[in-house]
Amino acid sequence: GKRTARVEIAEVKTQILSNFTEVQGRVTVGLLESVTAVTNATTQLGEFRLGDRVVPGDVIAIQDSAKLELRLSQLRARLREAKVRLADSDDELRAEAGLLDVNKAQAELLAGKAKRAKELVANNALAVDAAETAFNASLSANLQLLSRGSSIARKKAQREISAVLIAQTEFEIAQLVKDIKATKLRTQTAGQITFLADYRRGYAREGEIIAKITDLNNFEVEAEIPVIYFGFIEAAKTILGRGLDGSNMEMQLRVSLPVQNLRSATRTMRFSVNGGIPSILQADNAVVVMQVPTTSPTPLLVV
C-alpha cells in the first residue's frame, strides 16, 4: 500500500483541431471494364478463372473466326474483280481516245469536202445531189464524233465507280482483318476478374459480356453525410478512416452526389483514397468508419 505511483510527464501543446464524429461509409467499386464478344460465334474461355489478376493484353477468351475469314476471302475476290474491271476500263478509254482522234480527222475531212462541194454548186460545176451527199456524210461524221465523246464520258464515270468500289472494299477488308484479330478477346486494363461467363465453351452473341475487370486501384468510399457537416468536410484537407480490422486510411472529398435523403437529412458523398486502399478493404460494400469534422478548426490544449 506504500508503493510509489508511476507518473508520466508530457508537455501540454496547443493545436488547431476540429471535433469529430464517426460516420459509417462503405467501399464502392469504380469503373469496370467489360470484355465483350465482337461477333456471333462459339467462344472458348482462356486459362483465367474468376478472381485471377490480369494485365493489359491478356487473352480472356477466343471466338471462332471461321465466318469472318470466309467473308474476308469473298471480299478479296471482289477486290480482284474490281481491279480487273478498272484495268479493262483503262484499256477501253485508251482505245476510245484513239478512235476519237480518227473521228475528228474524218469529220474535218468530210467538212472540207462539203465546203468545196457547196462552192462548186455555186459555180454550177457540181450537181446539187452530189453536194447534198457530201453534206450528209459530214453530218454523219459529226454525229459519230459526238457519240464517241459521250461513250468516253460514260466509261470515265464507270471507271470512277470502279475506283470507289475498290476503295470501299479495301476499307472493308482492313476492318475485317481487325475484327478477326479482335476475336482474341483481350483486357485493356489491369485488375481482377470479378465476373466471368459461366461456361468453358459456349455461344456468345455480339456485345455479350464475357468478363468484367475491376481495377483494384479505383476503389472509393461512399457515405451518407449529414448536410450540416458539408462545410466542414469541404474545408478539411483529409478525412481519416479505418476498417473494422483497424487498418487506417486517408481520404479526401471527390464529389457530392445530387442524392439526398430527406428523412435523415443526409447527402451522398464520395471520397477518394490517398495512397491506395488497404488490401483487406478491397471489396464492394466493405465497411469504413470515417472521422467526420463537426466543427471548424479551433485551438485546443493537447497532452
C-alpha positions as CSV (number, residue, x, y, z in Angstrom):
1,G,0.0,0.0,0.0
2,K,3.0,2.3,0.2
3,R,4.3,1.7,-3.3
4,T,5.3,4.7,-5.3
5,A,2.9,5.6,-8.1
6,R,4.4,5.9,-11.5
7,V,3.7,9.0,-13.4
8,E,4.4,10.3,-16.9
9,I,5.2,13.8,-17.7
10,A,4.2,15.3,-21.1
11,E,4.2,18.9,-22.4
12,V,0.8,20.5,-23.0
13,K,0.6,21.9,-26.5
14,T,-1.9,24.0,-28.4
15,Q,-3.0,22.5,-31.7
16,I,-5.6,23.6,-34.3
17,L,-8.1,20.7,-34.3
18,S,-11.7,20.0,-35.0
19,N,-14.3,18.0,-33.2
20,F,-15.1,14.8,-35.0
21,T,-18.0,12.3,-35.2
22,E,-17.9,8.8,-36.6
23,V,-19.9,8.1,-39.7
24,Q,-20.0,4.6,-41.3
25,G,-19.2,4.5,-45.0
26,R,-18.8,1.7,-47.5
27,V,-16.3,0.9,-50.2
28,T,-17.7,1.1,-53.7
29,V,-16.1,-0.1,-56.9
30,G,-15.2,2.4,-59.5
31,L,-15.5,2.0,-63.3
32,L,-15.3,-1.6,-64.6
33,E,-14.0,-2.9,-67.9
34,S,-16.3,-5.2,-69.7
35,V,-14.8,-7.7,-72.2
36,T,-17.5,-8.2,-74.8
37,A,-17.9,-10.5,-77.8
38,V,-17.1,-8.9,-81.1
39,T,-19.2,-11.3,-83.2
40,N,-21.8,-14.0,-83.0
41,A,-19.6,-17.1,-82.6
42,T,-18.6,-20.0,-80.5
43,T,-16.4,-18.7,-77.6
44,Q,-13.7,-20.6,-75.8
45,L,-12.6,-19.2,-72.4
46,G,-8.9,-18.9,-71.8
47,E,-6.8,-20.1,-68.8
48,F,-8.1,-17.4,-66.4
49,R,-10.6,-18.0,-63.7
50,L,-12.8,-15.9,-61.6
51,G,-10.7,-13.9,-59.2
52,D,-7.5,-14.1,-61.2
53,R,-5.5,-10.9,-61.7
54,V,-4.8,-9.8,-65.3
55,V,-2.7,-7.1,-67.1
56,P,-3.4,-5.3,-70.3
57,G,-3.2,-7.7,-73.3
58,D,-4.1,-10.9,-71.5
59,V,-6.4,-13.1,-73.6
60,I,-9.7,-13.7,-71.7
61,A,-11.4,-15.8,-74.4
62,I,-11.1,-16.7,-78.1
63,Q,-14.1,-16.6,-80.6
64,D,-14.4,-18.8,-83.7
65,S,-13.4,-16.6,-86.7
66,A,-14.3,-19.1,-89.5
67,K,-17.2,-17.0,-90.8
68,L,-15.2,-13.8,-90.7
69,E,-12.3,-15.4,-92.6
70,L,-14.8,-16.7,-95.2
71,R,-16.1,-13.2,-95.6
72,L,-12.6,-11.9,-95.9
73,S,-11.9,-14.3,-98.8
74,Q,-15.1,-13.1,-100.5
75,L,-14.1,-9.5,-100.2
76,R,-10.6,-10.2,-101.5
77,A,-12.1,-11.9,-104.5
78,R,-14.4,-9.0,-105.1
79,L,-11.4,-6.6,-104.8
80,R,-9.6,-8.6,-107.5
81,E,-12.7,-8.5,-109.8
82,A,-13.0,-4.7,-109.3
83,K,-9.3,-4.2,-110.1
84,V,-9.8,-6.2,-113.3
85,R,-12.8,-4.1,-114.2
86,L,-10.8,-0.9,-113.6
87,A,-7.9,-2.2,-115.8
88,D,-10.4,-3.0,-118.5
89,S,-11.9,0.4,-118.3
90,D,-8.5,2.0,-118.7
91,D,-7.9,-0.1,-121.8
92,E,-11.3,0.9,-123.3
93,L,-10.6,4.5,-122.6
94,R,-7.3,4.4,-124.4
95,A,-9.0,2.7,-127.4
96,E,-11.8,5.2,-127.3
97,A,-9.3,8.0,-127.3
98,G,-7.6,6.6,-130.4
99,L,-11.0,6.2,-132.2
100,L,-11.9,9.8,-131.2
101,D,-8.8,11.1,-132.9
102,V,-9.8,9.2,-136.1
103,N,-13.4,10.5,-135.9
104,K,-12.1,14.1,-135.5
105,A,-9.8,13.7,-138.6
106,Q,-12.7,12.1,-140.6
107,A,-15.1,14.9,-139.6
108,E,-12.6,17.6,-140.6
109,L,-12.0,15.8,-143.9
110,L,-15.7,15.5,-144.7
111,A,-16.4,19.0,-143.6
112,G,-13.8,20.2,-146.1
113,K,-15.4,18.1,-148.9
114,A,-18.8,19.5,-148.0
115,K,-17.5,23.1,-148.2
116,R,-15.9,22.5,-151.5
117,A,-19.0,20.9,-152.9
118,K,-21.0,23.9,-151.8
119,E,-18.6,26.2,-153.7
120,L,-18.8,24.0,-156.8
121,V,-22.6,24.0,-156.8
122,A,-22.5,27.8,-156.5
123,N,-20.4,27.9,-159.7
124,N,-22.6,25.3,-161.4
125,A,-19.6,22.9,-161.5
126,L,-21.2,20.2,-159.5
127,A,-24.7,18.8,-159.2
128,V,-26.8,19.7,-156.2
129,D,-27.4,16.0,-155.4
130,A,-23.6,15.4,-155.1
131,A,-23.3,18.4,-152.8
132,E,-26.1,17.1,-150.5
133,T,-24.4,13.7,-150.4
134,A,-21.2,15.3,-149.2
135,F,-23.0,17.4,-146.6
136,N,-24.8,14.3,-145.3
137,A,-21.5,12.5,-144.9
138,S,-20.1,15.4,-143.0
139,L,-23.2,15.4,-140.6
140,S,-22.8,11.7,-140.1
141,A,-19.1,12.1,-139.2
142,N,-20.1,14.8,-136.6
143,L,-22.7,12.5,-135.1
144,Q,-20.1,9.8,-134.7
145,L,-17.8,12.3,-133.1
146,L,-20.5,13.3,-130.6
147,S,-21.4,9.6,-129.9
148,R,-17.7,8.8,-129.3
149,G,-17.4,11.7,-126.8
150,S,-20.5,10.5,-125.0
151,S,-19.1,7.0,-124.8
152,I,-15.8,8.2,-123.4
153,A,-17.7,10.3,-120.7
154,R,-19.8,7.2,-119.8
155,K,-16.7,5.0,-119.5
156,K,-14.9,7.6,-117.3
157,A,-17.9,7.6,-115.0
158,Q,-17.8,3.8,-114.8
159,R,-14.1,3.9,-114.1
160,E,-14.7,6.3,-111.2
161,I,-17.4,3.9,-109.8
162,S,-14.9,1.0,-110.0
163,A,-12.3,3.1,-108.2
164,V,-14.8,3.9,-105.4
165,L,-15.8,0.3,-105.1
166,I,-12.1,-0.7,-104.8
167,A,-11.6,1.9,-102.0
168,Q,-14.7,0.7,-100.2
169,T,-13.7,-3.0,-100.5
170,E,-10.2,-2.2,-99.3
171,F,-11.7,-0.4,-96.2
172,E,-14.0,-3.4,-95.5
173,I,-11.0,-5.8,-95.8
174,A,-9.0,-3.7,-93.4
175,Q,-11.8,-3.6,-90.9
176,L,-12.5,-7.3,-91.2
177,V,-8.8,-8.1,-90.6
178,K,-9.1,-6.0,-87.4
179,D,-12.3,-7.9,-86.4
180,I,-10.6,-11.3,-86.9
181,K,-7.7,-10.1,-84.8
182,A,-10.2,-8.9,-82.2
183,T,-11.7,-12.4,-81.8
184,K,-9.0,-12.9,-79.3
185,L,-10.8,-11.0,-76.5
186,R,-8.1,-9.1,-74.5
187,T,-8.4,-7.0,-71.5
188,Q,-7.3,-3.3,-71.8
189,T,-6.7,-2.6,-68.1
190,A,-5.0,-4.3,-65.2
191,G,-7.1,-5.6,-62.3
192,Q,-9.0,-8.6,-61.0
193,I,-11.7,-10.7,-62.8
194,T,-14.9,-10.2,-60.8
195,F,-17.3,-11.7,-63.4
196,L,-16.7,-14.5,-65.9
197,A,-19.2,-16.3,-68.2
198,D,-20.5,-19.5,-66.7
199,Y,-19.3,-21.8,-69.4
200,R,-16.0,-23.3,-70.6
201,R,-17.0,-23.2,-74.2
202,G,-20.3,-21.7,-75.4
203,Y,-22.0,-19.5,-77.9
204,A,-21.8,-15.7,-77.4
205,R,-23.6,-13.0,-79.4
206,E,-22.1,-9.7,-80.4
207,G,-21.9,-7.3,-77.5
208,E,-22.5,-10.0,-74.9
209,I,-20.3,-9.6,-71.7
210,I,-17.7,-12.3,-71.3
211,A,-15.8,-10.9,-68.3
212,K,-15.6,-7.9,-66.1
213,I,-12.3,-6.5,-64.8
214,T,-12.2,-4.5,-61.6
215,D,-9.3,-2.0,-61.2
216,L,-8.0,-2.6,-57.7
217,N,-6.7,1.0,-57.6
218,N,-10.0,2.5,-58.4
219,F,-12.0,2.0,-55.2
220,E,-13.8,4.8,-53.5
221,V,-15.6,5.3,-50.2
222,E,-19.3,6.4,-50.2
223,A,-21.1,7.7,-47.2
224,E,-24.3,9.4,-46.2
225,I,-23.1,12.6,-44.6
226,P,-25.4,14.9,-42.6
227,V,-25.9,18.2,-44.5
228,I,-24.9,20.3,-41.5
229,Y,-21.3,18.9,-41.8
230,F,-20.9,19.8,-45.5
231,G,-18.9,23.0,-45.0
232,F,-16.5,21.4,-42.5
233,I,-15.8,18.5,-44.8
234,E,-15.2,20.7,-47.8
235,A,-12.7,22.8,-45.7
236,A,-10.8,19.7,-44.5
237,K,-7.8,18.7,-46.4
238,T,-8.1,15.0,-45.5
239,I,-10.6,12.7,-43.8
240,L,-9.3,9.8,-41.6
241,G,-10.9,6.4,-41.7
242,R,-10.4,2.9,-40.5
243,G,-11.6,-0.6,-41.3
244,L,-13.2,-2.9,-38.9
245,D,-9.9,-4.7,-38.6
246,G,-8.2,-1.4,-37.5
247,S,-6.5,-0.6,-40.9
248,N,-6.2,3.1,-41.4
249,M,-6.5,5.3,-44.5
250,E,-6.7,8.9,-45.5
251,M,-9.3,10.2,-47.8
252,Q,-10.4,13.4,-49.5
253,L,-13.7,14.6,-50.8
254,R,-14.1,13.9,-54.5
255,V,-17.7,14.7,-55.2
256,S,-21.0,15.4,-53.6
257,L,-23.7,13.5,-55.5
258,P,-27.1,15.1,-56.0
259,V,-28.8,12.4,-53.9
260,Q,-30.4,13.5,-50.7
261,N,-32.3,11.5,-48.0
262,L,-34.9,13.9,-46.6
263,R,-35.8,11.6,-43.7
264,S,-32.2,11.5,-42.3
265,A,-31.1,14.9,-43.7
266,T,-28.1,13.3,-45.3
267,R,-26.5,13.5,-48.7
268,T,-24.4,11.0,-50.6
269,M,-20.7,11.9,-50.8
270,R,-17.8,10.0,-52.4
271,F,-14.2,10.1,-51.2
272,S,-11.0,9.1,-53.0
273,V,-8.4,7.2,-51.0
274,N,-4.9,8.6,-50.8
275,G,-2.1,6.1,-51.5
276,G,-4.5,3.3,-52.3
277,I,-7.0,1.3,-50.2
278,P,-5.7,-1.5,-47.9
279,S,-6.0,-4.9,-49.5
280,I,-8.4,-6.2,-46.8
281,L,-10.9,-3.4,-47.7
282,Q,-10.7,-4.0,-51.5
283,A,-14.2,-5.4,-51.7
284,D,-17.5,-3.9,-52.6
285,N,-19.5,-2.7,-49.5
286,A,-16.6,-3.2,-47.1
287,V,-17.3,-1.1,-44.0
288,V,-15.2,2.0,-43.3
289,V,-15.6,4.1,-40.2
290,M,-14.9,7.8,-41.0
291,Q,-14.0,10.6,-38.7
292,V,-16.0,13.5,-40.0
293,P,-15.3,17.0,-38.7
294,T,-18.3,18.6,-36.9
295,T,-16.7,22.0,-36.1
296,S,-14.3,24.4,-37.7
297,P,-10.7,24.0,-36.6
298,T,-10.1,25.7,-33.2
299,P,-7.1,26.0,-30.9
300,L,-7.2,23.1,-28.3
301,L,-4.9,22.1,-25.5
302,V,-3.5,18.6,-26.3
303,V,-1.4,16.4,-24.0
